[in-house]
């Protein structure tokens, strides 16, 4: 891994939006390309069921350093020539405390493949982004990324105290565990996930170098706590403001909403950068920094650089469907692109930024028409059953099911199935058994209103290199092989 710290971190957006193509392009240009680690097992197996166009999955799988695993996956999921257009995708295993061999295979190899492809053919820096709240995949996913020599692991949407120590142990081939948040757990009761690299590899322990760890935070209080109490070294921070896309940290204190129902952020939500400077770790600022003068301002405040997401989300290399990118860019050109920070859309309870598009789940009519189903399960919450075992529930699943599992009916109001929507965003929608095709729900930061500024004159699309040239004009963005 290079010791030079990049000025620009490309955001880890959504399921497959920050895919290997985008991360590779940004990394080759001398900045930090980042792949999204969320939902990679589902994305990976759907690519295989579509016939693996271009052979990229299989090319990366051929480099996987353990025997037997790849063959098991290909035998189960690969369809030569791709599935018929009207056929459903074969389901992946649902997340659970004790994942099956099939589930672990998909997590480890899916993460390996995405990182391998992002790093293929160059020596630039690549990171992978995870959400702490999606806990069950963490151990196997991180190990797969480390087998592909990932340079940075970034994690937000929670308190990732245990991750640095887990990176240490996995790099040494040692067993690891991750404590799960379980609603209703009794005092002193602990529920944990476990993963042993030696068991997974049937005794084989190929190199898995320890990546640097960047915690994504919105508060100097959390940053200080991580430096003092985390299980290992926190190598730096990405400090996100509420204008950044995807999940936002809730406002501190009592939740108050504006006239259109969005959370109101105040002075308590502004991080104290002096505290971060005193912590002595590099930090990058995120949310509203996609202008050259904003980058200059961030550097003057002591930041190493900035993280930019939305600008890259609509470039040619991102995973969003081409027609979605065209629609949003046209709305931006017309001054009509709008964001709504929805306080209830996400099953996590975190505010979630949504682009208002008529033919998406942001349309209340389409949301009401959708039959509730939970068949991917990433955002389910673990809860303690009366018999002491762990159960799973999601506010976006069928209401009766959620209430039967002890959930409050009011928690289901307005909740959307982000899992299915986010993978539909990138062109892999599930066809449900009733014939319904899952619809999109596009998330971006506030900067979506202005993404048209990256268009070269006379063009209706722009590239990742156009973004970098705009943000850091002096940067040589010619890809190096």
C-alpha positions, 0 to 999 in steps of 0.5 A: 500500500502506498504511504501517500495519502490522497486528497480525494476519496471517492464515496462508497455509494449504495449497492454496486453504485461504487463498483469496481469499474468506478473505483479502478478509474479513480484509483488509476487517476491517483486518488482513492477509489472505493467499492461499496461492500454492501450487498456484494454477495447478492450482486455477485451471484446475480451477475453470475446468473446473468451469464457474467458478461465480459467474463470479469467475475470468472477472471477474478474468481480464477485468482481466488487463493483457496481451492474448491470454493469457486467451483461450489459457487459456479456449480450453484449460480452460474448460468451460461448465456444468462437466465431468461429475462422473465425468470427470477434470480435464485435467492442467496442465503438470508443473513444469520448468526451462524451462516452456512457454508454457501453464505460464507462462500458468497461473502468471501469470494464476492468481496474478493472479486470486487476488490481484485477487479478494482485493483487489477492492472495498476498500483493505485489505492483502493478502499472498501466501504461497509455499514456497521449496522449491517453486522452479520456479513462483516467478518467474512466480507472483510476477510474476502477483501483482505485476501485481495489486498484491499488498502483501506476499510471504511465504515460508518452508520454505527460505532465500529469499535471492534473493527481495527482489532478484527483487521489485526487478527484476520491479517494473522490468520486468527479466529475473530468474533463480532458482537451483535446488537440484539434487541431485548438481550438480557443484562450480561447476555452476549450474542456474537458472530464468529469466523475462522480463516483456517476453518474456511480455508480448510487449513489454507491461510494465504496472505491477507495484509492488514488494511488501514482503517478509516472510521466514518463519523459525524461527531468529534465525540465518537471520533475521540471514543474510537481513538481511545477505546477501539480494539486496535488502531484507527488510522483516520476519519471521514467526517460526514455532514448531513448533506452527504448522500445515503444514510445520515446520522440522526440529529443530536437531541430530540428529533425535530422536523421542518415543514416538509418532514425532514430532520432539522440539524443544528449547531450540536451536529457540527463536529469540532475539527479542533478535536480531530486535529488534536487526535493526530489522525488524518481526516477527510471532510464529506458532504458539500465539498465537491468544489475546488474552493471547498477542497482548498478550505478543507485543507486549510482546516487541517483536513488531508482532503475530502470525500466526494460521492454524488458527483461520481454517482452519475458518471459513466463508470458508476453502477447506476443504470444508464437511463437513471443517470440520464434522467437525473442529469437532465433534471439537474440541467433543468434545475429540477433535481430534488432531494428529500431527507426521509426520516422513516424510509430506512428500516435502520431508523437513520435519515435517508436521502432520496432523489424524487423520481416519478417512476421510483419508490419515492412516489407514494403511489408506487410505494403503496402498491408494492407488496411487502417482502423481506427476501434479502435481509441486510437491514433486519434487526436481531431480537431476543426470542422468549426462548433465548435464541436470536430472531430477525425482524424488519420494519419493511417486512409484512406488517403482521409478521413484524408485529408478531415478532414483537415489533411496534406497528408504528415503526412500519409506517413509511418504511421502504425495502432499501435492500431490493430497491438499491439492487434494482437501482443498478439493473438487477431487480428481482421479479417477485413470485407475484410477477412484480418487478422491484423498483428503484429508490435512488439516494444521493447527496444534496449536490445532485441538484448541480451534477450537470456542471460536470458535463463537458461542453456538448455532451450529455454524459461525463466521466469520473476523470471529468469530475477529478479534473474539475475538482483538482484541475492540476491533477494528471488523470491519465490512467496508468497501467 
